Amino acid sequence: MSQRMLSSVLRARPNVVLRRAATPALTIPQRFSSSDSHSQETFEQFSERYVAFFQGAQDLFEVQRGLNNCFAHDLVPSPGVVEAALRAARRVNDYATACPEKVENKQQYQAYLDELKPVREELGIDTKEDLYVS
């Protein structure tokens, strides 16, 4: 009896595969470029977009993708964006991503540290100087 069921399942399977292959896809993937929809974006709009993005990020991949995209632009993100990114990194429990390192110069780094000190203390995030004491 089980051989009959197996043979009938195996005979039915190619028909299912053929029917699936013949069915056209309902969704067509679209390719978006960052230059298409955000080319005329102001700094405030950019900041709002990334703050909203990081507030909605649910996993490490999203947080890291957002950071890569954010820092790929030719501007320095506002402290509000960096704060949202820090909170997102801690929310997905990734301490390494939360430790701030990527800056253009020492003055910019110090400005971020000063501005975000209350947030860093709240979230328990150390600076690289605190972590790597000589």
Residue, then its C-alpha position, 0 to 999 in steps of 0.5 A: m500500500s505504501q508503494r502505491m502511495l509513493s508511486s502516485v506521489l512521484r507521478a503527480r510531482p512532475n505535473v505540479v512542477l510543470r504547472r508552477a513553471a508555467t505560471p508567470a511571476l506576479t511581482i517584478p523586481q525593481r532596481f532602485s538607485s540611491s541617486d534616483s529617488h534621493s538626488q535632491e534630498t536636503f540634509e534634514q530630509f536625509s537625517e529624518r530618513y535615516v533616523a526613521f530607518f534605524q528606528g525600524a531596523q529589526d536585525l543586525f543586517e539592516v543596521q549594518r546595511g543602513l550604516n554602510n548606506c548612510f556613510a556612503h554619501d558625501l556628507v557627515p550624518s547628524p548626531g541624531v542619525v548616529e544616536a538612532a544607529l547606536r540605539a538600533a545596534r544595541r537593540v539588535n544586541d551588537y556591541a561592536t557596531a555600537c562602538p563609534e569609530k568611523v569619522e573623518n577627523k579627530q575634531q569630528y570624532q570628539a564632537y560626536l563623543d561630546e554630543l552623544k555622551p548621555v546616550r553612550e552612558e545610557l546604553g553602556i557603550d564605551t569609546k575605543e579609548d576606554l576599550y583599548v587602554s595602553 
